[in-house]
Amino acid sequence: MTKLLQNYRVSIGHEKNTPFVNANDIYQDGTTPLCRDTDGRLWGMSGHSHAGHIGMFCGMSLDDMKEVYPIHTHFCVGHAEYAFAGIRYPEGVKPRGSLWPFGLYICPVTHRFFCFFHNETGWNGKGSAYDAFGPCETPHFDSDFRHVGLMHSDDEGRSWVFDRWVLTAEKPCFTECYSPDAGIAKGQAVGKIFLGSGDFSLFDDPKSDYLYIFYNIIRVDMDKAVWDGCDVYVARTHKRTDGIMGDFVKFYDGAFCEAGNLGRETPILLNAWHPRVSFFSDFDTYLLSASVIRPDTFAGVVEDVMMLCEGETLTAWSAPVRVEREGKPFGNHYVAMIADGQHTLPQVIEGHTFSILTNHNGTDVVRYAAELV
């Protein structure tokens, strides 16, 4: 352990309400993406495309954020014959399913909004969904395939245009059991397979000129019908100021050197679910929060307990420390540490106090007061 987690623990205080709740027709599934624009406003997105709606939220801080309007996309989701403007996954397969907004970035010069979203082949395919075994209504033990997509908005998130797929795993998004429309391309052999790049968060690094995506790749054992593990990977792209988003480069074998789509990747952390990074400026260090994966009890099960790892860089992390509240394990399926102030970037925590946002699949997002003590 390094200096922060060795000398401090996280004290969890009282609960606070958020606007990201089912009562507002918002069913957040993943950590909540937030970004502050150059005018000082804090923006957020919450919801996903097959339950409730996706809303744009705005305020000066978490204290006064409220929904300003629902989003509209200039493309469809759902069936493979019309979803995502017909722009195929990099493996050559027609895209399908929903979008889950997990990353928000606002260009500081052009004010163009960029949203990075999670996509899966097994949900909301409207007759075209599939998983590792073949066509499905819902995927068998979450064994469908993930990609990360990109869309942009020039009217502060009211309407969105689909751009492209920005992250695709090295292993293809189908198996030899079932090839949806990949022609003669060869799928993964039956057995232990990889489910693609997804389940991610975006980190705007205040110490560099890069945006980072921290993402998961799930492994499943098709024969045993269980998860075999779930590790963390990272890719990055240069920040630009012309309203254009560059391609991402994956971290592999000690360097950022492989293509974001279909390139090789090396895990930077084992058995951690839905990673999210914050920078603690007083300590000049990064903390990565995630939920614990416990392959020792039932392969790949998410324990819904918050864990923290510390790093002086974004590719080497300390051993995980579990978070407790009043002597009991604390957490949820998704956890994120967010700055409280009206002027700080949401991912940059100044001082010792901050908020933790937690939620499960489609549940209310709950805010907790937190402090390093």
Helices and strands as residue ranges (DSSP letters): H 3-7, E 10-16, G 22-24, E 34-36, E 42-48, E 51-59, E 66-70, E 72-73, G 84-86, E 100-106, E 113-120, G 140-142, E 146-153, E 159-167, E 192-194, E 198-204, E 210-221, E 226-238, E 249-252, E 255-259, E 272-280, E 285-293, E 302-311, E 321-322, E 324-325, E 328-329, E 334-338, E 348-349, E 353-359, E 366-372
